[in-house]
């Protein structure tokens, strides 16, 4: 079994050496490292060339083709049986690939059309661990999905859900079922769904993961950190905070009407179900969370986006009504939203529908 570690890069000269070394230090698995540089203007290309390792292949785009397109430039370089896309500022954890190899081997023939993901650690610019991000279990992975017989292989609790059942759960909550840096899938599955595609402005991950679920037999979640996600001032999460939510909402909105009608029918859903989920989660819940963080103008934009996108659903959603009321109360409404947010956070309830990596839930 050979792993293709696909690394899209743009101007991450500072972090790229650590990312590549974290892969080169993996043992117990065969792998290749494929770097697609998106016309960087820093020393990224020289950094890759300095490794002088035959397992590393470098492609340099003649011009910047955009984030989503560069993901596919990296992905199309793959020759391995399994693929993993790793951001050029993130890191694999020791033993990560060996764990995936043992896990897929334990699945036997079922591995040929299965996807596996795992928890990630959060690190700062200096590699210090500052937190951990698991996947939302209440909505997607439940106690009934546990597969205890695989725990010993993975060294952690393992959950399994049929691909289309997990997709149905994702659509009703507008959630991303996988973490970018820990999701491994067969190259044949990547090719079957035509990769990421270029139809998203800034949030291609969730749409791609939904496509994987529409074709895979099963998805597995290993509740153990097998990679580290780096939080810093210029990554995707910081970008989302800096430029506001509208580009992300556009991506979410496009997904609501690009979903194939026959697929929805197979899942027992109607398009109105997805539209209502968008209003409930990406507008109502997220808008209230944004207001609670003190970003009133951004919350106002989210509210108006809802009225323009699906006014009939927005008019019937109590969270959207609450958002409008709190916005109208000014600083008092902001304080009330902050109090409610803290209470939900303390209770363990979902308060924000957007993942830590800024790529969407």
C-alpha positions in Angstrom: 0.0 0.0 0.0 1.4 3.3 -1.1 0.3 6.7 0.2 0.4 9.9 -1.9 0.8 12.9 0.4 -0.3 15.8 -1.7 0.9 19.2 -0.5 -0.6 22.4 -2.1 1.6 25.4 -1.3 1.6 29.1 -1.7 4.2 31.3 0.1 4.7 29.1 3.2 8.5 29.0 3.1 8.5 29.4 6.9 6.4 26.2 7.6 6.9 24.0 4.5 10.2 22.4 5.7 8.5 21.2 8.9 5.5 19.9 7.0 7.8 17.9 4.6 10.0 16.6 7.5 6.9 15.4 9.4 6.2 13.1 6.4 9.7 12.0 5.8 10.0 10.9 9.4 7.0 8.5 9.0 7.9 4.9 9.3 6.1 1.6 8.6 4.5 2.9 5.3 5.4 3.5 1.7 4.8 7.0 0.5 5.5 9.8 -1.9 5.4 13.5 -1.3 3.8 15.6 -4.1 4.2 19.4 -3.8 2.2 21.7 -6.1 3.6 25.2 -5.7 1.1 27.9 -6.7 3.6 30.4 -8.2 5.0 31.4 -4.8 7.0 34.6 -4.6 9.0 33.5 -1.5 11.7 30.8 -1.2 9.2 27.9 -1.2 10.5 26.2 -4.3 14.1 26.3 -3.1 13.0 24.8 0.2 11.5 21.8 -1.6 14.5 21.4 -3.9 16.9 21.4 -1.0 15.6 18.1 0.4 16.9 16.3 -2.7 14.9 13.2 -1.8 13.6 10.9 -4.6 10.3 10.5 -2.8 9.5 14.2 -3.3 8.1 15.5 -6.5 7.7 19.2 -7.2 5.4 21.0 -9.6 5.5 24.8 -10.0 2.5 26.5 -11.5 3.3 29.1 -14.2 0.8 31.4 -12.5 -1.4 31.3 -9.4 -4.4 29.1 -10.3 -6.3 29.7 -7.1 -6.6 27.7 -3.9 -9.2 25.0 -5.1 -7.5 24.5 -8.5 -4.1 24.0 -6.8 -5.6 21.3 -4.6 -6.4 19.3 -7.7 -3.0 20.1 -9.3 -1.4 18.4 -6.2 -4.0 15.6 -6.3 -3.5 14.8 -9.9 0.2 14.1 -9.3 -0.7 11.1 -7.1 0.4 7.6 -8.1 -0.3 5.8 -4.7 -3.2 3.6 -3.6 -4.3 6.1 -1.0 -4.3 9.9 -0.9 -4.0 12.5 1.8 -3.9 16.2 1.2 -1.8 18.0 3.7 -1.6 21.8 4.0 1.9 23.2 3.6 1.8 24.6 7.2 0.4 21.5 8.9 2.1 18.3 10.1 1.6 14.6 10.3 2.1 13.1 13.7 4.6 10.3 14.3 3.1 7.0 13.4 0.2 8.5 11.5 0.8 6.7 8.2 1.6 3.4 9.9 -1.7 3.7 11.7 -3.6 4.3 8.5 -1.8 1.4 6.8 -2.6 -1.1 9.6 -6.2 0.2 9.7 -6.9 -0.2 6.0 -5.2 -3.6 6.0 -7.5 -4.7 8.9 -10.5 -3.7 6.8 -9.6 -6.1 4.1 -11.6 -5.8 0.8 -13.8 -3.2 2.5 -10.9 -0.8 2.4 -11.1 -0.5 -1.4 -14.0 2.0 -1.3 -13.7 3.5 2.3 -12.6 6.8 3.7 -10.9 7.3 7.0 -10.4 10.5 9.0 -9.2 11.3 12.5 -8.8 14.0 15.2 -6.2 16.8 14.7 -4.2 18.7 17.2 -4.0 22.5 17.0 -0.5 24.0 17.1 0.8 27.5 17.0 3.5 29.0 14.8 6.2 27.5 17.0 4.7 23.9 16.9 3.3 24.2 20.5 0.1 22.2 21.0 -2.7 24.6 21.9 -5.8 22.3 21.6 -7.4 19.4 19.8 -10.2 19.2 17.3 -12.4 16.1 17.1 -15.3 15.7 14.9 -18.9 16.6 15.8 -20.3 13.3 17.2 -23.7 14.4 18.3 -24.7 15.2 14.7 -22.6 12.8 12.7 -20.9 10.0 14.7 -23.0 8.5 17.4 -22.4 5.9 20.1 -24.3 3.4 17.9 -21.6 3.8 15.2 -18.8 2.5 17.4 -16.8 -0.5 16.1 -14.9 -1.7 19.2 -13.2 -4.5 17.3 -11.2 -1.9 15.4 -10.0 0.1 18.5 -6.9 -2.0 19.0 -5.8 -1.6 15.4 -6.2 2.2 15.5 -5.1 2.7 19.1 -8.3 4.7 19.7 -12.1 4.5 19.5 -13.3 3.9 15.9 -16.7 4.9 14.4 -18.2 3.7 11.1 -21.1 5.1 9.1 -22.3 4.1 5.6 -21.2 6.8 3.2 -24.7 7.9 2.1 -26.1 7.8 5.6 -23.3 10.0 6.8 -24.0 12.3 3.8 -27.6 12.5 4.8 -26.6 13.5 8.3 -24.2 16.1 7.0 -26.8 17.7 4.7 -29.3 18.1 7.5 -26.7 19.9 9.7 -24.6 21.5 6.9 -21.5 19.9 8.4 -18.2 18.7 7.1 -17.7 15.1 8.2 -13.9 15.1 7.8 -10.8 17.1 8.8 -8.6 18.1 5.8 -5.2 17.0 7.2 -6.4 13.6 8.5 -8.6 12.3 5.7 -7.3 9.4 3.6 -9.2 7.9 0.6 -8.5 5.7 -2.3 -7.1 7.4 -5.4 -9.7 5.7 -7.4 -12.4 7.4 -5.4 -10.7 10.8 -5.9 -10.8 10.2 -9.6 -14.4 8.9 -9.6 -15.7 12.2 -8.2 -13.4 14.3 -10.4 -11.4 15.7 -7.5 -12.3 19.0 -5.9 -13.4 20.9 -8.9 -13.3 24.7 -9.2 -16.8 25.6 -8.2 -16.1 27.0 -4.7 -14.6 30.4 -3.9 -12.8 29.6 -0.7 -14.4 26.5 0.8 -13.8 23.5 -1.5 -13.2 20.9 1.2 -16.8 20.3 2.4 -18.2 19.9 -1.2 -15.4 17.5 -2.1 -16.0 15.5 1.1 -19.7 15.3 0.4 -18.8 14.0 -3.1 -16.7 11.3 -1.5 -19.5 10.2 0.7 -21.9 10.0 -2.2 -19.6 7.3 -3.7 -17.9 5.5 -0.8 -19.2 2.5 1.0 -18.2 3.5 4.5 -16.5 6.3 6.4 -14.5 5.8 9.5 -13.5 8.2 12.3 -10.4 7.4 14.4 -10.6 9.4 17.6 -6.9 10.0 17.9 -4.8 13.0 16.6 -2.9 11.8 13.5 -2.0 15.3 12.2 -1.5 18.8 13.5 -3.4 21.8 12.2 -1.4 25.1 12.5 -3.3 28.2 13.6 -1.6 31.4 12.6 -2.3 34.9 11.2 -2.5 33.9 7.5 -4.2 30.5 7.4 -7.7 29.7 6.3 -9.4 30.3 9.6 -7.7 33.7 10.1 -8.6 34.6 6.5 -12.2 33.9 7.3 -12.1 36.1 10.3 -10.3 38.8 8.4 -12.5 39.1 5.3 -15.9 38.2 6.7 -18.3 35.4 6.1 -19.8 36.2 2.8 -17.5 34.2 0.5 -18.0 31.2 2.8 -21.8 31.7 2.7 -21.8 31.8 -1.0 -20.0 28.5 -1.1 -22.6 27.0 1.3 -25.5 28.5 -0.7 -24.2 27.2 -4.0 -24.1 23.7 -2.5 -27.8 23.8 -1.7 -28.8 24.0 -5.3 -25.9 22.1 -6.9 -26.8 18.8 -5.1 -28.1 16.3 -7.6 -31.9 15.8 -7.3 -31.6 12.0 -7.8 -29.1 11.8 -5.0 -31.3 13.7 -2.6 -34.2 11.4 -3.5 -32.0 8.4 -2.8 -31.2 9.9 0.6 -34.8 10.4 1.4 -34.5 14.2 1.3 -36.0 17.1 -0.6 -34.2 20.2 -1.7 -36.3 22.2 0.8 -34.7 20.1 3.6 -31.3 21.3 2.6 -32.4 24.9 2.1 -33.9 24.9 5.6 -30.7 23.3 7.0 -28.7 26.2 5.4 -30.9 28.8 7.0 -30.9 27.0 10.4 -27.1 26.4 10.6 -25.2 28.6 8.3 -27.4 31.7 8.9 -29.2 31.3 12.2 -26.7 29.5 14.4 -23.6 30.9 12.8 -25.0 34.4 12.6 -25.7 34.4 16.4 -22.2 33.1 17.1 -20.7 35.9 15.0 -22.8 38.5 16.9 -21.7 37.0 20.2 -18.1 37.5 19.2 -18.7 41.2 18.7 -18.8 41.2 14.9 -22.1 43.0 14.5 -21.6 44.3 11.0 -20.7 40.8 9.8 -23.7 39.3 11.6 -25.9 41.9 9.8 -24.5 40.8 6.4 -25.3 37.2 7.3 -28.9 38.1 8.2 -29.4 40.0 4.9 -27.8 37.2 3.0 -30.5 34.9 4.4 -33.3 37.2 3.3 -31.9 37.4 -0.2 -31.1 33.6 -0.6 -34.2 31.9 0.9 -36.6 34.5 2.3 -39.4 32.0 2.8 -37.3 29.8 5.0 -35.7 32.7 6.8 -39.1 34.1 7.7 -40.0 30.8 9.5 -36.8 30.3 11.3 -36.7 31.4 15.0 -32.9 31.8 15.0 -33.0 34.2 12.1 -35.8 36.2 13.9 -33.6 36.2 17.1 -30.7 37.4 15.1 -32.7 40.3 13.7 -34.0 41.2 17.1 -30.6 41.2 18.7 -29.1 43.2 15.9 -31.9 45.8 16.4 -31.0 46.1 20.1 -27.5 47.2 19.3 -24.8 46.7 22.1 -27.5 45.2 24.4 -28.4 42.6 21.8 -24.7 41.8 21.3 -24.2 41.3 25.1 -27.3 39.0 25.2 -25.9 36.9 22.3 -22.6 36.6 24.1 -24.2 35.4 27.2 -26.3 32.8 25.4 -23.2 31.7 23.4 -21.2 31.1 26.6 -24.0 29.1 28.2 -24.3 26.8 25.2 -20.5 26.5 25.1 -20.5 25.5 28.8 -23.2 22.9 28.1 -21.4 21.3 25.3 -24.0 22.2 22.7 -23.0 23.2 19.2 -22.6 26.9 19.0 -20.8 27.5 15.8 -21.2 25.6 12.5 -17.8 26.4 11.2 -14.8 24.1 11.6 -11.5 25.2 13.2 -9.7 25.2 9.9 -12.0 27.8 8.3 -12.9 25.4 5.5 -16.5 25.1 6.6 -18.1 22.6 8.8 
